[in-house]
């Protein structure tokens, strides 16, 4: 009855590994190109941001194109989940890609982009509550329905799930800590409540997986995976909380009223 | 006079709140490292754990993690604005620590059946000491918070 042995190894063919690796190199080169181009007109782009982009992209590459991604065990899936859905997005947010794009574009082109970013659909998607629902909702679907099992049978679902995991992680992180220009800002207090509930849901879901393994996942793997999700999540969350609190601390340096500042 | 009193009370409140958050976070962190990871007395999940117990665990786990970091940032904020008051802060810390330990020891362990302190026959001894320590922390915390007030009203 060990279903995971029958699961075809997905994301594993050599051509796909090459395709993802090629994309990975392209994204690194693209970022560097934007840095070089925009450095001509503005002050030097911070090298720590570049480093964040490089490590962030490495995380994505690691979780889709390497042997970790090829294994079908739940434990390695959970490592991918942490790298692709939490660590990678955090690093990408810290690398401030939108700021870099905006300072490379010509002023009138940049205006189009900011107009797009201010549009209602983007505003809706980047609202902390929407982003949190998008993020946690995806995880609930993945671990409490048959989605996890069918992901390993249909390559398209596999891709979609992984894409969603990263995108939702990115949207959520970007809606909590403001690194890139954010037209629609929400108060620290509101964001802290959303962050708190999302972290709680993540912890709850980890223990829920421990108690009720997803379809096709052996009990011992579910237990290890659940604990990885719980404690691994805590480590990455600590960084997210630290940055969030630091921004709050910085924004309230001249004020005693904490609730009004939305910077 | 009224405004001045209000200023004092907000200042005290922020000290208590910062200490409370950090104390709660500290106890939760110690619970996690000592009882879960080092001693292996506590279990990650117990077959008797109720679903509502998992909700409570998730919320308190997230809150305590946030509180540890946030409480220290609030303390740093008080320091840089030169508004730190040690007695209020420590009082808040002990109260927060005791509050969480008591909640954990009574509601989470016993009513929601998250897990026992240790899986032995005489678990009630562990429960008793656990909750007694929690009550002692709450009492000392409250003493810290109230004695300062009396001294203030005398002067």
Interface residues (C-beta under 8 A of the other chain):
Chain A: X192 X195 X196 X197 X199 X200 X201 X202 X203 X204 X205 X207 X208 X210 X211 X223 X226 X227 X230 X234 X237 X238 X241 X242 X245 X246 X248 X249 X252 X253 X256
Chain B: X10 X44 X45 X49 X54 X55 X57 X58 X59 X61 X62 X63 X65 X66 X69 X70 X73 X76 X77 X80 X81
